[in-house]
Amino acid sequence: MKIIKRNGAEADFDITKIIIAVTKANNVVDEAARMTPMQIQRIAESVELSCIKTGRAMGVEEIQDLVENQIMAHGAFEVAKRYITYRYTRSLIRKSNTTDDKILTLIECNNEEAKQENSNKNPTVNSVQRDYMAGEVSRDITERILLPKDIVDAHRAGIIHFHDADYYAQHMHNCDLVNLEDMLQNGTVISGTMIEKPHSFSTACNIATQIIAQVASNQYGGQSISLTHLAPFVQISREKIARNLDKEMAETGVLLSSDQKQKIVEKRLREEIEKGVQTIQYQVVTLLTTNGQAPFVTVFMYLGEAKEGREREDLALIIEEVLKQRYQGVKNEDGVWITPAFPKLIYVLEEDNIHEDSKYWYLTELAAKCTARRMVPDYISEKKMLELKVDKNGNGNCYTCMGCRSFLTPYVDENGKPKYYGRFNQGVVTINLPDVALSSGGDFEKFWKIFDERLELCHRALLCRHERLKGTLSDAAPILWQYGALARLEKGETIDKLLYGGYSTISLGYAGLYECVKYMTGKSHTDPSATPFALSVMQHMNDACAKWKKMHNIDFSLYGTPLESTTYKFAKCLQKRFGVVGGINDKGYITNSYHIHVSEQIDAFSKLAFEAKFQALSPGGAISYVEVPNMQDNIPAVLQVMKFIYDNIMYAELNTKSDYCQVCGWDGEIEIVEEDGKLIWQCPKCGNRDQDKMNVARRTCGYIGTQFWNQGRTQEIKDRVLHL
């Protein structure tokens, strides 16, 4: 059995340390108040049994809490007092330096929390270590100096989660929609170098990857680009290729008919599109940003966004090539084609591609094959999005999320036109809904009172995020604020005007709706008798956002948080605060956002139809998924799910598996097994457990993770049931 030490390092559970610590406290009290060695042994054994029952690696502080409880349960209150005093004294000593020990464990690669903090970061790489080291310093400054104590205390207790504290010391924002169109058409500046409008599609793709890398290094969240912004450069290349061919014909004296010439031009154009798309695919996968990972970028594929005619036809050519290359995958170090994590792809389902007789149905079939093999693209329904994203002019809008699920709210500029590219999110604070429920003890009146108190805590925490950005000079990130990615501000100008009036959003996140409803009603939120309460919880958070928006002229928006490591943190905090409550906090994770619990038996279509109700109430971000087996030999079933998405839900994805064992060549599913209370990935064919010698791709929470996960998220992955 493993434990997690205070510095994040993992160690074996040692019962003798408990016996020694209790014995020391026992020896300094009066003899009449002392326990017997047998009693101390029983305390240690009881604590060990409690740790085993949790089914996860417990933290030192959690174990010491169990020790305290057991000492008091034996009536040895004087011993308990001494033990508590000793803990407090040691805590004061540790607080004299809050970062050195953690940084040292990061450098030596024995910090288990860091290893599992981000499923797309490799903590053994120097650039990742540097990012984590800087993050520890930022967290230390944030918690000691920059944030109010009650917000810090609530964050540490898992009552709320103040996201990305490792970047908060700097004036950085969360995620954005890159205005690639402006930067390519009007030029930009990268690292002090003027980049003019490209004269070919391949050059445009190359510049786009440089922009992606620069943007990723100047904010900490996801970013999205649209292939529509690349489509006009296909025609530029077509004309350039035609001119070059004319020149070749003149030089060689070879005459070609117009049909022959057109065929050669289109063939060469296809080759250039292939190279350009390959540039984006391989550059994104191989680039390392300043935070030590590949850029978290989403590529948006929406035919309806391009002008009808030649531009839309050219966009279709690009989309086709993107899907073909992603279907193929990328080669790992053994030269085997595997599933990459990025770029994330989103394909819009629309009238022109959703029916068998639609003009672009062939693209939808290709997308289905790609999803069955590589887990992307994910799907946005133009039909449902136009219903849900209505601007003040009364018009529906279809646009991409920022990263994996963070959506901007509808916005109309000063000219009365909808605007999305060039906008961004200021940051996120998440409320732990199961904690609100458990704190109420099941009393509904108390629940709503505590809920309002916690929401106000989130409100103040979000204002801290806003105030941290306020006054930021455009010089802090020229690529973002001066050269078109988000704005064209003057040097020395602040970004303040972009923080108000709905231009940018700021997100109230939420997690664990399922557990919250289950505790309060005794039933899953899918039960018709419990669903109204679940919807009322969602509406209450939306009402709070509307109130804050009116109060501050800042666009607060409700966001279904994509918990990764925090799903484990919240679960541990709930167990520490309330003990283990069966069916509520007895797992190493809590459920993401409004999702149906991963172990609940439900078919794909019922799941999507049910969760659609909650997407409508999560305007700042939401995504639903269905878990499916290997569907590569059943593409018609994938297409059936896609058609259902189009008619019923705004944004959804299909989760499958894509694994490879480098030891024996197994390309089936890598298993999760349990040993000594720890979950371990294992090849079912050869028994390989070395994570450095296997490629595992799993949907983490809207995006694909490939660097493995903490114990809580691993347990959640293990518990998933199939919906199809």
Order of alpha helices (4+ residues) and beta strands (2+ residues): beta-beta-alpha-alpha-beta-alpha-alpha-alpha-alpha-alpha-alpha-beta-beta-alpha-beta-beta-alpha-beta-alpha-alpha-beta-alpha-beta-beta-beta-alpha-beta-alpha-beta-alpha-alpha-alpha-beta-alpha-alpha-beta-alpha-alpha-beta-alpha-beta-beta-beta-beta-beta-beta-alpha
